[in-house]
Amino acid sequence: MIDQLEQWDKALFRIINGAHNGFGDFIMTWASDKFIWIPLYILLLYWLFKYNKNYGWMALSLGLLILISDQTASGLLKPWVARLRPCHDPEMMDWVHIPDGCGGRYGFASSHSSNMFALAFFCWFCLKDKLKYIWLLLPWAALIAYSRVYLGVHFPGDVIMGAIIGLLAAFISYHFFKKLSNHFKA
């Protein structure tokens, strides 16, 4: 079963990474750049704090979100699973298209995917009743996850697991925030 999943994962990787072109390289490199999104992060923080007056609990919940999401993907799973990135995999590394560098040795699970889905789901949970288009953060996170496969640094399974970790981190952090907010009314 695991071998079959890995074959499918590698086959889908070949399709996505193999569909590269100059324009796609530019867009996907741009989408994967963490720093390009800083204005969006600032706007999201503004909305989270504007619509949730429990500032301390919100800040603590965001810290918990980042801790769970990032450390589960990077600190726990990458060294434990030790799955090589496609660009480090000896059977693939000679033909993988890598327009923006390879990154660390291991790729399971994608911390880009985990962190972006965590942020997208957390914001959606907190703001869905206040901001009509906040759901657009979910396709944004999917674009970033897709870009990681396109750029040759993750297999599709890496970003899917990252998305699952992000969803779980958001769920835990949101419920932590709601429980504290309800218990300690501002």
Summary of the structure (lengths in Angstrom):
residues: 186
radius of gyration: 17.6
end to end distance: 51.1
largest distance: 58.0
contacts: 614
relative contact order: 0.19
helix: 73%
strand: 1%
